[in-house]
Amino acid sequence: MTRRFTLIGAAALALLPAGAFAQANELVLYCTVGEEWCRAQSEAFTRETGIKVLMTRKSSGETFAQIKAEAAQPRGDVWWGGTGDPHLQAAQEGLTEEYRSPMLTELQPWAVAQAETSGYRTVGIYAGALGYGYNSTRVTENPPSCWKDLLDPRFKDEIQVANPNSSGTAYTMLATLVQLMGEDEAFAYLKALHANVSQYTKSGSAPIRAAATGETTIGIVFMHDAVAQAVEGAPIVTVAPCEGTGYEVGSMSLIKGGPNPEAARIWYDWALTAKAQEIGATAKSFQVPSNVNAATPPEAPKLADIKLIDYDFAKYGSSEVRTALLARWDAEIGALPK
């Protein structure tokens, strides 16, 4: 119990019911960050608490769809990671539980704002700005620096981006462009971009992995995913678009009616500690952690240096707006021939 107590903290443990650790033997985790980080986080939690983690890794959109499909008989306990918009939609639709962790006092304002917006049914665990990366061996002159540059005919079939139905990254892009340009202009842009897109991937980070290997030239991703490829030695240059860009508040939610509620709350409090949030960097994930006491990886893109829009998480995380935008994307972009 000493190691658990040291890591999670007296305040967090004080709110757990007596005998919680004895009762909590297993946790079903739906994880929507990179596979390596999912494994590292799960293994660290088991070492610290003795609670076995049954982890499934999927993208944000897939996880949201799974939780919704399982609502009558929930199988998961915690949804950890992934963009905040689908977490907010899940909260609005009553798929997640209200929980006010004692760790809220240690979090960045943007993480607490995420909790307040959702009625404390989700919380911010990291942040990251949207952008893209290009392979510098394939772009040797006039490198792109703006969203408009991605429409250049020289990039025909040389761009990958995820499908916003399965990927929180791609939905963040969709919502970002709508907020930057207005909805009709954003969809006109996406139609023009379609000529340069070779593939709409399932995973949000897959496009930059393809750019890193030379399969494609440009991957539209969160900037920290592009940085991760560069750190590994790939010839990737990370770009913050000149017009401005959106960002994610990666989030965490307790699934309503999950089979292991005690273990879920233990994970929730633990995952908000500084020590737990610093695991990401060891798994080559370079987001900005939400705990103010956690060290930000030096490789992480500096949010203060990026032209960020005032992203409206409440509006674009709402069920009505998110559903409507995805339906329009399906009709006007996804249905286009390739």
Secondary structure in CASP SS format (residue, H / E / C, confidence):
PFRMAT SS
TARGET T0000
AUTHOR 0000-0000-0000
METHOD secondary structure of the structure
MODEL  1
M C 1.00
T H 1.00
R H 1.00
R H 1.00
F H 1.00
T H 1.00
L H 1.00
I H 1.00
G C 1.00
A H 1.00
A H 1.00
A H 1.00
L H 1.00
A H 1.00
L C 1.00
L C 1.00
P C 1.00
A C 1.00
G C 1.00
A H 1.00
F H 1.00
A H 1.00
Q H 1.00
A C 1.00
N C 1.00
E E 1.00
L E 1.00
V E 1.00
L E 1.00
Y E 1.00
C E 1.00
T C 1.00
V C 1.00
G C 1.00
E H 1.00
E H 1.00
W H 1.00
C H 1.00
R H 1.00
A H 1.00
Q H 1.00
S H 1.00
E H 1.00
A H 1.00
F H 1.00
T H 1.00
R H 1.00
E H 1.00
T H 1.00
G C 1.00
I C 1.00
K E 1.00
V E 1.00
L E 1.00
M E 1.00
T E 1.00
R E 1.00
K C 1.00
S C 1.00
S H 1.00
G H 1.00
E H 1.00
T H 1.00
F H 1.00
A H 1.00
Q H 1.00
I H 1.00
K H 1.00
A H 1.00
E C 1.00
A C 1.00
A C 1.00
Q C 1.00
P C 1.00
R C 1.00
G C 1.00
D C 1.00
V E 1.00
W E 1.00
W E 1.00
G C 1.00
G C 1.00
T C 1.00
G H 1.00
D H 1.00
P H 1.00
H H 1.00
L H 1.00
Q H 1.00
A H 1.00
A H 1.00
Q H 1.00
E C 1.00
G C 1.00
L C 1.00
T E 1.00
E C 1.00
E C 1.00
Y C 1.00
R C 1.00
S C 1.00
P H 1.00
M H 1.00
L H 1.00
T H 1.00
E H 1.00
L E 1.00
Q C 1.00
P H 1.00
W H 1.00
A H 1.00
V H 1.00
A H 1.00
Q H 1.00
A H 1.00
E H 1.00
T H 1.00
S C 1.00
G C 1.00
Y C 1.00
R C 1.00
T C 1.00
V E 1.00
G E 1.00
I E 1.00
Y E 1.00
A E 1.00
G E 1.00
A E 1.00
L E 1.00
G E 1.00
Y E 1.00
G E 1.00
Y E 1.00
N E 1.00
S C 1.00
T C 1.00
R C 1.00
V C 1.00
T C 1.00
E C 1.00
N C 1.00
P C 1.00
P C 1.00
S C 1.00
C C 1.00
W C 1.00
K H 1.00
D H 1.00
L H 1.00
L H 1.00
D C 1.00
P H 1.00
R H 1.00
F H 1.00
K C 1.00
D C 1.00
E C 1.00
I E 1.00
Q E 1.00
V E 1.00
A E 1.00
N C 1.00
P C 1.00
N C 1.00
S C 1.00
S C 1.00
G H 1.00
T H 1.00
A H 1.00
Y H 1.00
T H 1.00
M H 1.00
L H 1.00
A H 1.00
T H 1.00
L H 1.00
V H 1.00
Q H 1.00
L H 1.00
M H 1.00
G C 1.00
E H 1.00
D H 1.00
E H 1.00
A H 1.00
F H 1.00
A H 1.00
Y H 1.00
L H 1.00
K H 1.00
A H 1.00
L H 1.00
H H 1.00
A C 1.00
N C 1.00
V E 1.00
S E 1.00
Q E 1.00
Y E 1.00
T E 1.00
K C 1.00
S C 1.00
G C 1.00
S C 1.00
A H 1.00
P H 1.00
I H 1.00
R H 1.00
A H 1.00
A H 1.00
A H 1.00
T H 1.00
G C 1.00
E C 1.00
T C 1.00
T C 1.00
I E 1.00
G E 1.00
I E 1.00
V E 1.00
F E 1.00
M H 1.00
H H 1.00
D H 1.00
A H 1.00
V H 1.00
A H 1.00
Q H 1.00
A H 1.00
V H 1.00
E C 1.00
G C 1.00
A C 1.00
P C 1.00
I E 1.00
V E 1.00
T E 1.00
V E 1.00
A C 1.00
P C 1.00
C C 1.00
E C 1.00
G C 1.00
T E 1.00
G C 1.00
Y E 1.00
E E 1.00
V E 1.00
G E 1.00
S E 1.00
M E 1.00
S E 1.00
L E 1.00
I E 1.00
K C 1.00
G C 1.00
G C 1.00
P C 1.00
N C 1.00
P H 1.00
E H 1.00
A H 1.00
A H 1.00
R H 1.00
I H 1.00
W H 1.00
Y H 1.00
D H 1.00
W H 1.00
A H 1.00
L C 1.00
T C 1.00
A H 1.00
K H 1.00
A H 1.00
Q H 1.00
E C 1.00
I H 1.00
G H 1.00
A H 1.00
T H 1.00
A C 1.00
K C 1.00
S C 1.00
F C 1.00
Q C 1.00
V E 1.00
P E 1.00
S C 1.00
N E 1.00
V C 1.00
N C 1.00
A C 1.00
A C 1.00
T C 1.00
P C 1.00
P C 1.00
E C 1.00
A C 1.00
P C 1.00
K C 1.00
L H 1.00
A H 1.00
D H 1.00
I C 1.00
K C 1.00
L E 1.00
I C 1.00
D C 1.00
Y C 1.00
D C 1.00
F H 1.00
A H 1.00
K H 1.00
Y H 1.00
G C 1.00
S C 1.00
S H 1.00
E H 1.00
V H 1.00
R H 1.00
T H 1.00
A H 1.00
L H 1.00
L H 1.00
A H 1.00
R H 1.00
W H 1.00
D H 1.00
A H 1.00
E H 1.00
I H 1.00
G H 1.00
A C 1.00
L C 1.00
P C 1.00
K C 1.00
END
